Amino acid sequence: MSDGAPTPRRLHPATLIARWLRLVPQMVGGGAAFAATMGGWGRFLSFAAMAGGIGLVITLLWWWRFRYTLAEREIIIESGVLNRQRRVIPFDRVQDIAIERRVIARLFGTARVKVETGGASSDEGLLDMIGLAEAQALRDRIRRGHSPTPVAGMAAEEPLLFRMDLSRILAAGLFNFSLLFLAAIFAVVQNLEQLGFVRVRDWINPRTADTAAGFFNLRNSLALLAALVVLGLVYGVVRTVSREFGFKLTRTGGGDAAAGAPPPPPGFRRRRGLFTLSDVVIPIRRTQVGLIESGPIARQLGWFALAFQTLGAETKEGGVQAVAPFARMDEILPILTEAGFPVPPERSTFTRIPRRALWRWAAPFFLVGATATAAAFLIAPGAGVAGGLLLAAGFYAAFRWRKHGFALDDRALFVRAGLLKRRMWIIPFEKAQTISVTQGPVQRRLRLASLLLDTAGASSMRSPEIVDLDAAEAEALAAKLLSLFHRSRSEAKPSQ
């Protein structure tokens, strides 16, 4: 190795503690059930001690064999004990860089760095725990590209675009009602049943329900329902506070550079988190689609959420990066402008899909629901409930049809969808990757077609698709979008 070659580095020694604490509980997971069935906690303690020792050896070998090297134009990560892997990530392929600080990392003054390239792998570049100062220097170095020269004004205070104080975060939590905590309760009850402390079968058996838990008692059932609502609200507030605490969005990069060094690209820096502090830089050039969402009650009170689909966003968040999770529209519009996105047009300018699309959206529910309701009076009274639910689903689909539509201006396509949870996508023409027009067998008979404007890093669950356009209009719109795409790309090239 030459004198000028970069030196490989190891992770912070505190990684040994954090990784061991994650590994050992997974190895000991079945120990409690094992002890209960075999009738001795001594065996469980012996098993736990053995698992702890094995986990320590595995963790130590993994830490010793893990190295990363910061080269001139790329970062190189080497890992693996028996099967070695060497991963090279060029700086110019990096899409997003996130710095996270969990409780243990904060105790040791370290941070977790995640380097996203938009590739298929979920952990293209993951440095579990390195020093905080080193993590920030690594992020700045990658953002500057291959130039090692520090950027002038790097430490200057960044302009604040949006923030949420604790009162707003608590209000946002009230709108994030969730029953996900039930999964944890069911898991605990299942483990207690295996250990013989409870018998769930007695709770759901009509013969023993009154003596066991009374779940078939109307009063207890209403009390249980009220408790679930309260717990759902509390869980939503706790989850929102833990994720969004200290939320701050600032403008970063794009300033003057030192001699011979390119300035960092303009972007957004998002910092948030109570237990896990997250510091993410979102380069503006990597943003593909703007997404404005709102729930039924929050929308009536004037609250919305803004996110950007980016090339490196994690799929667990739907492929988007939240930049204003709970904001007024007058707070969202300046952020869109900073990102170079146009302001959404008036609702009256949106074009609705044809009325005959109701044959696909709502008619099947009405037909089957009416048939089931008629059968309830003539043959099977129990079919009345199913018929009523299907009729309600038909009305819901009809109202959802009314809210679906699209609009065009000279810079972007706007698509809106949803009834209770409403979404509006903003897709700049130059971000389009493919334009697809599809027709199913029923759509062909109704002379309808769906149009999809695909973008880089798009999630299949949140695709901005215009469903059930008139077939001829869909083809004409696709041709128009293609011409607008070529025009916007040609105008953008001189400034790139």
C-alpha positions as CSV (number, residue, x, y, z in Angstrom):
1,M,0.0,0.0,0.0
2,S,1.4,3.4,-1.0
3,D,1.9,6.2,1.5
4,G,-0.9,8.2,-0.1
5,A,-3.5,5.4,0.0
6,P,-6.4,5.9,2.4
7,T,-6.3,3.9,5.7
8,P,-9.1,1.4,6.4
9,R,-11.1,2.3,9.6
10,R,-13.2,0.2,12.0
11,L,-16.4,1.1,13.7
12,H,-16.5,2.6,17.2
13,P,-15.9,-0.1,19.9
14,A,-19.3,0.8,21.4
15,T,-20.7,-1.2,18.4
16,L,-19.8,-4.3,20.3
17,I,-22.2,-3.5,23.1
18,A,-25.1,-2.3,20.8
19,R,-24.8,-5.3,18.5
20,W,-24.5,-7.8,21.4
21,L,-27.6,-6.3,23.0
22,R,-29.6,-6.8,19.8
23,L,-28.2,-10.3,19.0
24,V,-28.5,-12.1,22.4
25,P,-32.3,-11.6,22.9
26,Q,-32.9,-13.1,19.5
27,M,-30.8,-16.2,20.5
28,V,-32.6,-16.5,23.9
29,G,-36.1,-15.9,22.5
30,G,-37.4,-19.4,23.1
31,G,-35.7,-19.9,26.4
32,A,-38.7,-19.0,28.6
33,A,-41.0,-21.5,26.9
34,F,-38.2,-24.1,27.0
35,A,-37.8,-23.6,30.8
36,A,-41.6,-23.8,31.3
37,T,-42.0,-27.0,29.4
38,M,-38.8,-28.7,30.9
39,G,-39.7,-27.5,34.4
40,G,-36.5,-25.7,35.4
41,W,-35.3,-22.1,35.3
42,G,-31.7,-23.4,35.9
43,R,-31.6,-24.8,32.4
44,F,-32.9,-21.5,31.1
45,L,-30.1,-19.5,32.9
46,S,-27.5,-21.9,31.6
47,F,-28.9,-21.6,28.1
48,A,-28.9,-17.8,28.4
49,A,-25.3,-17.7,29.6
50,M,-24.2,-19.9,26.7
51,A,-26.1,-17.8,24.2
52,G,-24.5,-14.6,25.7
53,G,-21.0,-16.0,25.3
54,I,-21.6,-17.2,21.7
55,G,-23.1,-13.9,20.9
56,L,-20.1,-12.0,22.3
57,V,-17.7,-14.1,20.1
58,I,-19.9,-13.6,17.0
59,T,-20.1,-9.8,17.6
60,L,-16.4,-9.5,18.2
61,L,-15.5,-11.4,15.0
62,W,-18.0,-9.3,13.0
63,W,-16.6,-6.0,14.4
64,W,-13.0,-7.0,13.8
65,R,-13.7,-8.0,10.2
66,F,-15.8,-4.9,9.3
67,R,-13.8,-2.1,7.8
68,Y,-14.6,1.0,5.7
69,T,-12.3,3.2,3.6
70,L,-12.9,6.7,2.5
71,A,-11.2,7.0,-0.9
72,E,-10.9,10.0,-3.2
73,R,-14.1,9.3,-5.2
74,E,-15.9,6.5,-3.3
75,I,-16.4,4.8,0.0
76,I,-15.4,1.1,0.3
77,I,-17.1,-1.1,2.9
78,E,-15.7,-4.6,3.6
79,S,-17.7,-7.0,5.8
80,G,-18.2,-10.7,6.6
81,V,-16.4,-13.2,8.7
82,L,-16.3,-16.3,6.5
83,N,-17.9,-14.9,3.3
84,R,-16.2,-11.6,2.7
85,Q,-18.0,-8.8,0.8
86,R,-16.4,-5.7,-0.6
87,R,-18.8,-3.0,-1.6
88,V,-17.7,0.1,-3.5
89,I,-20.1,3.1,-3.5
90,P,-19.1,6.1,-5.8
91,F,-19.9,9.4,-4.3
92,D,-21.8,10.6,-7.4
93,R,-24.2,7.6,-7.1
94,V,-25.3,8.5,-3.5
95,Q,-28.9,9.7,-3.3
96,D,-29.5,10.3,0.4
97,I,-27.4,10.2,3.6
98,A,-29.0,9.7,6.9
99,I,-27.4,10.1,10.4
100,E,-29.4,8.4,13.2
101,R,-28.6,8.4,16.9
102,R,-30.3,5.9,19.1
103,V,-30.2,6.0,22.9
104,I,-27.1,3.7,23.2
105,A,-25.3,5.6,20.4
106,R,-26.0,8.9,22.2
107,L,-24.5,7.6,25.4
108,F,-21.2,6.9,23.6
109,G,-21.3,10.0,21.4
110,T,-21.7,8.0,18.2
111,A,-24.0,7.9,15.3
112,R,-25.3,5.5,12.6
113,V,-24.8,6.5,9.0
114,K,-27.0,5.1,6.2
115,V,-25.8,5.7,2.6
116,E,-28.6,5.2,0.1
117,T,-28.0,4.8,-3.6
118,G,-31.4,3.9,-4.8
119,G,-30.2,0.3,-5.6
120,A,-32.1,-2.9,-4.9
121,S,-30.3,-3.6,-1.6
122,S,-31.8,-2.1,1.5
123,D,-28.5,-1.4,3.2
124,E,-26.1,-0.4,0.4
125,G,-23.9,1.5,2.9
126,L,-24.5,1.1,6.6
127,L,-22.0,2.2,9.2
128,D,-23.6,1.1,12.5
129,M,-21.7,3.2,15.0
130,I,-19.0,5.8,14.3
131,G,-18.0,9.0,16.1
132,L,-20.6,11.8,15.7
133,A,-18.0,14.3,14.4
134,E,-16.7,11.6,12.0
135,A,-20.2,10.9,10.8
136,Q,-20.9,14.5,10.0
137,A,-17.5,14.9,8.3
138,L,-18.3,11.8,6.2
139,R,-21.6,13.1,5.1
140,D,-20.2,16.5,4.1
141,R,-17.3,14.8,2.2
142,I,-19.8,12.6,0.3
143,R,-22.0,15.6,-0.5
144,R,-19.0,17.5,-1.9
145,G,-18.1,14.7,-4.1
146,H,-14.4,13.9,-4.8
147,S,-13.1,17.2,-3.6
148,P,-11.5,17.0,-0.1
149,T,-11.5,20.8,0.3
150,P,-14.0,22.0,3.0
151,V,-16.7,24.2,1.7
152,A,-16.8,27.8,2.8
153,G,-19.7,28.7,4.9
154,M,-20.4,25.1,5.8
155,A,-20.9,25.9,9.4
156,A,-23.2,28.9,8.7
157,E,-26.6,28.8,10.1
158,E,-29.1,27.2,7.7
159,P,-32.3,29.0,6.8
160,L,-35.3,27.5,8.7
161,L,-38.2,26.4,6.5
162,F,-40.5,24.6,8.9
163,R,-40.5,23.3,12.4
164,M,-43.0,21.7,14.8
165,D,-43.2,22.6,18.5
166,L,-44.4,20.1,21.1
167,S,-48.0,21.3,21.1
168,R,-48.3,20.8,17.3
169,I,-46.7,17.3,17.6
170,L,-49.2,16.4,20.3
171,A,-52.0,17.6,18.0
172,A,-50.6,15.6,15.1
173,G,-50.5,12.5,17.3
174,L,-54.3,12.8,17.9
175,F,-54.9,12.4,14.2
176,N,-52.6,9.3,14.0
177,F,-55.0,6.9,15.7
178,S,-53.7,3.4,15.4
179,L,-54.4,-0.1,16.7
180,L,-51.0,-1.5,16.0
181,F,-50.5,-2.0,19.7
182,L,-53.0,-4.9,19.5
183,A,-50.3,-6.9,17.8
184,A,-48.0,-6.6,20.8
185,I,-50.9,-7.4,23.2
186,F,-51.8,-10.6,21.2
187,A,-48.1,-11.6,21.3
188,V,-47.9,-11.2,25.1
189,V,-51.2,-13.1,25.6
190,Q,-50.0,-15.9,23.3
191,N,-46.8,-16.2,25.4
192,L,-48.8,-16.2,28.6
193,E,-51.1,-18.8,27.3
194,Q,-48.1,-21.0,26.4
195,L,-46.8,-20.6,30.0
196,G,-50.2,-21.6,31.4
197,F,-51.1,-18.2,33.0
198,V,-54.2,-17.5,30.9
199,R,-56.6,-19.6,28.8
200,V,-57.9,-17.6,25.9
201,R,-60.2,-20.4,24.8
202,D,-62.2,-19.7,28.0
203,W,-62.6,-16.1,27.1
204,I,-64.3,-16.9,23.7
205,N,-66.3,-19.9,24.8
206,P,-70.0,-18.8,25.5
207,R,-70.2,-21.4,28.3
208,T,-67.3,-19.9,30.3
209,A,-67.3,-16.3,29.0
210,D,-69.3,-14.9,31.9
211,T,-67.0,-16.5,34.5
212,A,-63.7,-16.0,32.6
213,A,-63.9,-12.5,31.2
214,G,-67.4,-11.6,30.2
215,F,-66.6,-10.7,26.6
216,F,-70.2,-11.6,25.6
217,N,-71.6,-9.1,28.1
218,L,-72.7,-5.9,26.3
219,R,-71.6,-3.6,29.0
220,N,-68.1,-5.1,29.0
221,S,-67.9,-5.1,25.3
222,L,-68.7,-1.3,25.2
223,A,-66.1,-0.7,27.9
224,L,-63.6,-2.7,25.8
225,L,-64.4,-0.7,22.7
226,A,-63.9,2.6,24.6
227,A,-60.6,1.4,26.0
228,L,-59.4,0.4,22.6
229,V,-60.3,3.9,21.3
230,V,-58.4,5.6,24.2
231,L,-55.4,3.3,23.8
232,G,-55.4,3.9,20.0
233,L,-55.2,7.6,20.6
234,V,-52.5,7.3,23.2
235,Y,-50.5,5.0,21.0
236,G,-50.8,7.4,18.1
237,V,-49.6,10.3,20.3
238,V,-46.7,8.3,21.7
239,R,-45.6,7.1,18.3
240,T,-45.8,10.6,16.8
241,V,-43.9,12.2,19.6
242,S,-41.1,9.6,19.5
243,R,-40.7,10.1,15.8
244,E,-41.3,13.8,15.2
245,F,-40.0,15.3,18.4
246,G,-37.9,18.4,17.7
247,F,-38.8,18.3,14.0
248,K,-36.9,21.0,12.0
249,L,-36.5,21.5,8.3
250,T,-33.8,23.8,7.0
251,R,-32.3,24.8,3.7
252,T,-28.8,23.5,3.1
253,G,-26.1,23.7,0.5
254,G,-25.9,25.7,-2.7
255,G,-23.7,28.4,-1.2
256,D,-20.3,29.7,-2.2
257,A,-17.4,27.3,-2.4
258,A,-13.8,27.6,-1.5
259,A,-11.3,27.9,-4.3
260,G,-11.2,24.7,-6.3
261,A,-14.0,23.0,-4.5
262,P,-17.6,22.6,-5.8
263,P,-20.4,23.8,-3.5
264,P,-22.6,21.1,-2.0
265,P,-25.8,20.7,-3.9
266,P,-28.9,22.5,-2.5
267,G,-31.2,20.4,-0.4
268,F,-33.2,20.1,2.7
269,R,-31.9,19.0,6.1
270,R,-34.5,17.2,8.3
271,R,-33.9,16.6,12.0
272,R,-36.3,14.8,14.3
273,G,-36.7,12.1,16.9
274,L,-36.9,11.6,20.6
275,F,-35.3,8.2,21.3
276,T,-33.7,7.9,17.8
277,L,-32.3,11.3,16.6
278,S,-32.4,11.4,12.8
279,D,-30.5,13.9,10.6
280,V,-31.3,13.4,6.9
281,V,-30.1,15.5,4.0
282,I,-32.5,15.4,1.0
283,P,-30.8,16.8,-2.2
284,I,-33.3,18.9,-4.2
285,R,-32.1,17.4,-7.5
286,R,-33.0,13.9,-6.2
287,T,-36.7,14.8,-5.5
288,Q,-39.0,13.3,-8.0
289,V,-42.6,13.8,-7.0
290,G,-44.3,16.0,-4.4
291,L,-47.1,14.4,-2.4
292,I,-49.7,16.3,-0.3
293,E,-51.9,14.2,1.9
294,S,-54.7,14.9,4.4
295,G,-57.1,12.8,6.5
296,P,-60.8,13.6,6.8
297,I,-60.9,15.5,10.1
298,A,-57.4,17.1,9.8
299,R,-58.4,18.4,6.3
300,Q,-61.5,20.1,7.7
301,L,-59.3,21.8,10.3
302,G,-56.8,22.9,7.6
303,W,-54.0,20.5,8.3
304,F,-52.0,18.7,5.6
305,A,-48.8,16.7,5.2
306,L,-46.1,17.2,2.5
307,A,-43.5,14.6,1.4
308,F,-41.2,14.2,-1.5
309,Q,-40.6,10.9,-3.3
310,T,-36.8,10.7,-3.7
311,L,-34.4,8.3,-5.3
312,G,-33.0,7.0,-2.0
313,A,-36.1,7.0,0.3
314,E,-36.7,3.9,2.3
315,T,-39.5,1.6,1.2
316,K,-40.7,1.2,4.8
317,E,-41.9,4.8,4.6
318,G,-43.6,4.3,1.3
319,G,-40.6,5.5,-0.8
320,V,-41.1,9.1,0.4
321,Q,-39.4,11.6,2.8
322,A,-41.6,13.6,5.0
323,V,-40.7,17.3,5.0
324,A,-43.8,18.8,6.7
325,P,-45.9,16.1,8.5
326,F,-48.5,18.4,10.0
327,A,-48.7,21.8,8.4
328,R,-50.9,24.5,7.1
329,M,-51.1,25.0,3.4
330,D,-49.4,28.4,3.6
331,E,-46.5,26.6,5.2
332,I,-46.3,23.9,2.6
333,L,-46.3,26.2,-0.5
334,P,-43.0,27.9,0.3
335,I,-41.3,24.5,0.7
336,L,-42.7,23.4,-2.7
337,T,-41.3,26.6,-4.2
338,E,-37.9,26.0,-2.6
339,A,-37.8,22.5,-4.2
340,G,-38.7,23.9,-7.6
341,F,-42.2,22.4,-7.7
342,P,-45.2,24.4,-9.0
343,V,-48.1,25.4,-6.7
344,P,-51.2,23.1,-7.0
345,P,-54.0,24.7,-9.1
346,E,-57.5,25.4,-8.0
347,R,-59.8,22.5,-7.4
348,S,-62.1,23.6,-10.2
349,T,-59.4,23.3,-12.8
350,F,-59.1,19.5,-12.3
351,T,-60.6,17.2,-15.0
352,R,-62.8,14.4,-13.7
353,I,-62.8,10.9,-15.2
354,P,-65.9,10.0,-17.3
355,R,-69.2,9.1,-15.6
356,R,-69.3,5.7,-17.3
357,A,-66.4,4.7,-15.1
358,L,-69.0,4.3,-12.3
359,W,-69.8,0.9,-13.9
360,R,-66.4,-0.2,-12.7
361,W,-66.2,1.8,-9.5
362,A,-69.6,1.4,-7.9
363,A,-72.0,-0.6,-10.0
364,P,-70.8,-4.1,-8.9
365,F,-71.3,-3.2,-5.2
366,F,-74.8,-1.8,-5.9
367,L,-75.9,-4.9,-7.9
368,V,-74.6,-7.5,-5.5
369,G,-75.7,-5.5,-2.5
370,A,-79.2,-5.1,-3.8
371,T,-79.4,-8.8,-4.6
372,A,-78.2,-9.7,-1.1
373,T,-80.7,-7.3,0.5
374,A,-83.6,-8.8,-1.6
375,A,-82.5,-12.3,-0.5
376,A,-82.6,-11.2,3.1
377,F,-86.3,-10.6,2.8
378,L,-87.1,-13.8,0.8
379,I,-84.6,-16.5,1.7
380,A,-81.7,-15.8,4.1
381,P,-82.2,-13.0,6.7
382,G,-78.5,-13.0,7.5
383,A,-77.7,-11.7,4.0
384,G,-79.2,-8.3,4.9
385,V,-76.0,-7.3,6.8
386,A,-73.8,-8.2,3.9
387,G,-76.1,-6.4,1.5
388,G,-76.1,-3.3,3.6
389,L,-72.3,-3.3,3.7
390,L,-72.0,-3.8,0.0
391,L,-74.4,-0.9,-0.7
392,A,-72.4,1.3,1.7
393,A,-69.2,0.3,-0.3
394,G,-71.0,1.3,-3.5
395,F,-71.7,4.8,-2.2
396,Y,-68.1,5.1,-0.9
397,A,-66.8,4.1,-4.4
398,A,-69.1,6.6,-6.1
399,F,-67.9,9.5,-3.8
400,R,-64.3,8.4,-4.4
401,W,-64.9,8.6,-8.1
402,R,-66.0,12.2,-7.7
403,K,-62.6,13.1,-6.1
404,H,-60.4,11.4,-8.7
405,G,-59.0,13.7,-11.5
406,F,-56.0,15.4,-13.0
407,A,-54.8,18.8,-14.0
408,L,-51.9,20.2,-16.1
409,D,-50.0,23.4,-16.1
410,D,-46.8,24.3,-18.0
411,R,-44.5,22.5,-15.6
412,A,-46.2,19.5,-14.0
413,L,-49.0,17.0,-13.9
414,F,-51.3,17.0,-10.9
415,V,-53.2,13.9,-9.9
416,R,-55.6,13.7,-7.0
417,A,-57.3,10.5,-5.5
418,G,-58.9,9.2,-2.4
419,L,-62.0,10.1,-0.4
420,L,-61.1,9.8,3.3
421,K,-57.4,9.8,2.9
422,R,-56.8,12.2,0.0
423,R,-53.6,12.5,-1.9
424,M,-52.4,15.0,-4.5
425,W,-49.3,14.1,-6.6
426,I,-47.2,16.8,-8.3
427,I,-45.1,15.3,-11.0
428,P,-42.8,17.7,-12.9
429,F,-42.5,16.7,-16.6
430,E,-38.8,16.4,-16.6
431,K,-38.9,13.7,-13.8
432,A,-40.9,11.3,-15.9
433,Q,-39.3,7.9,-16.7
434,T,-42.1,6.1,-18.6
435,I,-45.6,6.9,-19.7
436,S,-47.9,3.9,-19.8
437,V,-51.5,3.5,-21.1
438,T,-53.2,0.3,-20.0
439,Q,-56.6,-1.3,-20.7
440,G,-58.3,-4.3,-19.0
441,P,-61.1,-6.3,-20.6
442,V,-63.9,-4.4,-18.9
443,Q,-62.2,-1.1,-19.6
444,R,-62.1,-1.9,-23.4
445,R,-65.8,-2.5,-23.4
446,L,-66.4,0.8,-21.6
447,R,-63.8,2.6,-23.9
448,L,-61.7,3.5,-20.8
449,A,-58.0,3.4,-20.1
450,S,-55.6,4.1,-17.2
451,L,-52.5,6.3,-17.5
452,L,-49.4,6.0,-15.3
453,L,-46.6,8.5,-15.3
454,D,-43.7,6.5,-13.7
455,T,-40.8,8.2,-12.0
456,A,-37.5,7.0,-10.6
457,G,-37.8,5.4,-7.2
458,A,-41.6,5.3,-7.3
459,S,-43.5,3.0,-4.9
460,S,-46.1,0.7,-6.4
461,M,-48.3,1.5,-3.4
462,R,-48.3,5.2,-4.1
463,S,-48.1,5.5,-7.8
464,P,-49.7,8.7,-9.4
465,E,-52.1,6.8,-11.7
466,I,-55.1,8.3,-13.5
467,V,-57.6,5.5,-13.6
468,D,-60.4,5.1,-16.1
469,L,-59.9,8.0,-18.4
470,D,-61.7,8.0,-21.8
471,A,-59.5,5.8,-24.0
472,A,-59.0,8.4,-26.7
473,E,-58.3,11.1,-24.1
474,A,-55.7,8.9,-22.4
475,E,-53.8,8.4,-25.7
476,A,-54.0,12.2,-26.4
477,L,-52.8,13.0,-22.9
478,A,-49.9,10.5,-23.1
479,A,-48.8,12.2,-26.4
480,K,-49.0,15.6,-24.8
481,L,-47.1,14.6,-21.7
482,L,-44.4,13.1,-24.0
483,S,-44.0,16.4,-25.9
484,L,-43.9,18.4,-22.6
485,F,-41.3,16.0,-21.2
486,H,-39.0,16.6,-24.2
487,R,-39.5,20.3,-24.0
488,S,-38.8,20.5,-20.3
489,R,-35.7,18.3,-20.6
490,S,-34.3,20.4,-23.4
491,E,-34.9,23.6,-21.3
492,A,-33.2,22.0,-18.3
493,K,-30.0,20.8,-20.1
494,P,-28.3,24.2,-20.4
495,S,-28.6,24.8,-16.6
496,Q,-27.5,21.4,-15.6
